[in-house]
Amino acid sequence: IRDEAREKELKQELSSVQGLQERLEKLSKLDENRKETWEEFLGLRKVYSELSDKFVSLNTMLINGRAGSLAAELKEGKPCPVCGSLTHPHPAEFSEEMPDATEVDKAKTAADEACEKMNTASNASTSAQTKYDKELEEIAAEAHDFFEEEVSFEDLPSLLKTKEEAIILEIEKISNQILEEL
């Protein structure tokens, strides 16, 4: 009876070891997902940055172009249509490279859409990181409880494998003893 109780205890221990091993596999998948979502976020952040810079550049060109168009019409002694000044010591220069408002609007829309995608990816990355951190914390606590000491996460897979092999051998030994007693 004592051997049978020990065998039952060992099987429960083996189940705990295998459960931790399964959690490590799950953690590995969570880690992959965490890295993938982070890379996706970084890529979308780069796209957003480029599209935002393009919008800012086009918008600045449009504003400067409009100022240049207004300045081309200025005459000394006549009021400026913007500020009312009668003198015009530094008028803006007219530029032929002025984008139209539709082009600027399209650039803004593209930047806004890229920003939304980037924010969605950021949320997904944060969520993936949170899941990974939670699972890691739970595994560390479970491993601490199982081994009754702090265990290095890097050492955990080999410790579990070694423990699993030792338990299996002990179960086989006890099973053989039980069979011999019969």
C-alpha positions as a printed Julia matrix, in Angstrom:
182×3 Matrix{Float64}:
  0.0     0.0     0.0
  2.88    2.33    0.8
  4.35    1.79   -2.69
  0.99    2.43   -4.3
  0.61    5.71   -2.4
  4.12    6.75   -3.42
  3.37    5.83   -7.04
  0.22    7.98   -6.93
  2.21   10.86   -5.42
  4.85   10.53   -8.14
  2.23   10.52  -10.87
  0.83   13.77   -9.49
  4.35   15.21   -9.41
  4.88   14.06  -13.0
  1.63   15.75  -13.99
  2.89   18.99  -12.42
  6.19   18.74  -14.3
  4.42   18.08  -17.59
  2.02   20.94  -16.89
  4.95   23.3   -16.41
  6.54   22.01  -19.62
  3.3    22.7   -21.5
  3.18   26.19  -20.02
  6.74   26.78  -21.21
  5.66   25.79  -24.73
  2.73   28.2   -24.46
  5.11   30.89  -23.21
  7.33   30.31  -26.22
  4.36   30.9   -28.52
  3.38   34.0   -26.55
  6.96   35.22  -26.91
  6.84   34.72  -30.69
  3.54   36.6   -30.85
  4.95   39.36  -28.65
  7.94   39.79  -30.95
  5.8    39.67  -34.11
  3.34   42.28  -32.86
  6.23   44.51  -31.78
  7.86   44.25  -35.23
  4.52   44.98  -36.89
  4.11   48.05  -34.68
  7.63   49.27  -35.53
  6.95   48.88  -39.26
  3.64   50.74  -39.04
  5.23   53.46  -36.9
  7.82   53.99  -39.64
  5.09   54.19  -42.31
  3.12   56.66  -40.19
  6.21   58.79  -39.61
  6.95   58.93  -43.33
  3.35   59.75  -44.26
  3.08   62.33  -41.49
  6.32   63.98  -42.63
  4.99   64.05  -46.21
  1.75   65.69  -45.06
  3.61   68.31  -42.99
  5.92   69.06  -45.92
  3.07   69.39  -48.42
  0.99   71.47  -46.01
  3.95   73.8   -45.37
  4.51   74.13  -49.12
  0.82   74.95  -49.6
  0.83   77.59  -46.86
  4.06   79.12  -48.13
  2.71   79.01  -51.68
 -0.47   80.81  -50.65
  1.57   83.42  -48.78
  3.74   83.88  -51.87
  0.64   84.28  -54.06
 -0.68   86.97  -51.71
  2.72   88.65  -51.52
  2.96   88.83  -55.31
 -0.03   91.17  -55.27
  1.33   93.51  -52.57
  2.03   97.16  -53.45
  3.82   99.66  -51.22
  1.3   101.98  -49.61
 -1.6    99.57  -50.2
 -2.84   97.51  -47.22
 -1.86   93.85  -46.93
 -5.01   91.64  -47.16
 -3.74   89.57  -44.2
 -2.41   92.07  -41.68
 -3.33   95.5   -43.11
  0.22   96.87  -43.08
  1.01   99.55  -45.67
  4.68   98.61  -45.82
  5.94   95.25  -46.99
  9.64   94.91  -46.07
  9.9    91.08  -46.34
  7.19   89.64  -48.57
  7.02   85.88  -49.04
  8.38   84.58  -52.31
  6.09   82.94  -54.82
  6.83   79.27  -55.46
  5.87   77.27  -58.52
  6.01   74.07  -56.42
  2.8    74.68  -54.54
  0.66   71.52  -54.13
 -3.09   71.83  -54.44
 -5.36   71.42  -51.42
 -6.63   68.03  -52.65
 -3.11   66.62  -52.63
 -2.56   67.92  -49.08
 -5.91   66.48  -47.95
 -5.02   63.08  -49.43
 -1.67   63.16  -47.62
 -3.43   64.02  -44.35
 -5.96   61.2   -44.83
 -3.15   58.73  -45.56
 -1.26   59.88  -42.44
 -4.41   59.65  -40.3
 -5.14   56.11  -41.56
 -1.54   55.08  -40.91
 -1.83   56.53  -37.41
 -4.94   54.44  -36.72
 -3.19   51.27  -37.95
 -0.13   52.11  -35.86
 -2.3    52.64  -32.75
 -4.1    49.34  -33.33
 -0.74   47.59  -33.68
  0.5    49.34  -30.54
 -2.51   48.05  -28.59
 -1.98   44.52  -29.95
  1.69   44.67  -29.0
  0.89   45.9   -25.51
 -1.7    43.15  -25.08
  0.76   40.49  -26.3
  3.42   41.78  -23.9
  0.94   41.76  -21.01
 -0.09   38.15  -21.72
  3.55   37.1   -21.96
  4.49   38.86  -18.71
  1.51   37.34  -16.87
  2.32   33.81  -18.07
  6.0    34.27  -17.23
  5.13   35.44  -13.72
  2.77   32.51  -13.17
  5.32   29.99  -14.44
  7.99   31.46  -12.18
  5.68   31.2    -9.16
  4.65   27.65  -10.04
  8.28   26.61  -10.57
  9.22   28.19   -7.24
  6.45   26.28   -5.51
  7.4    23.02   -7.24
 11.17   23.2    -6.64
 10.75   25.06   -3.31
 13.43   27.57   -4.34
 14.11   30.29   -6.9
 14.8    28.74  -10.28
 16.54   30.49  -13.14
 14.16   30.73  -16.05
 16.95   29.7   -18.44
 17.56   26.54  -16.38
 13.9    25.63  -15.99
 13.47   23.49  -19.16
 16.47   21.29  -18.37
 15.51   21.03  -14.68
 12.01   19.94  -15.65
 13.33   17.39  -18.15
 15.71   15.96  -15.55
 12.95   15.86  -12.93
 10.55   14.2   -15.41
 13.08   11.48  -16.25
 13.81   10.83  -12.56
 10.1    10.57  -11.73
  9.43    8.2   -14.63
 12.3     5.96  -13.51
 11.03    5.96   -9.93
  7.46    5.18  -11.07
  8.78    2.25  -13.15
 10.79    0.99  -10.2
  7.8     1.15   -7.85
  5.52   -0.45  -10.47
  7.98   -3.31  -10.83
  8.14   -3.74   -7.02
  4.35   -3.82   -6.83
  4.22   -6.45   -9.59
  6.83   -8.57   -7.81
  4.83   -8.45   -4.6
  1.82   -9.86   -6.39
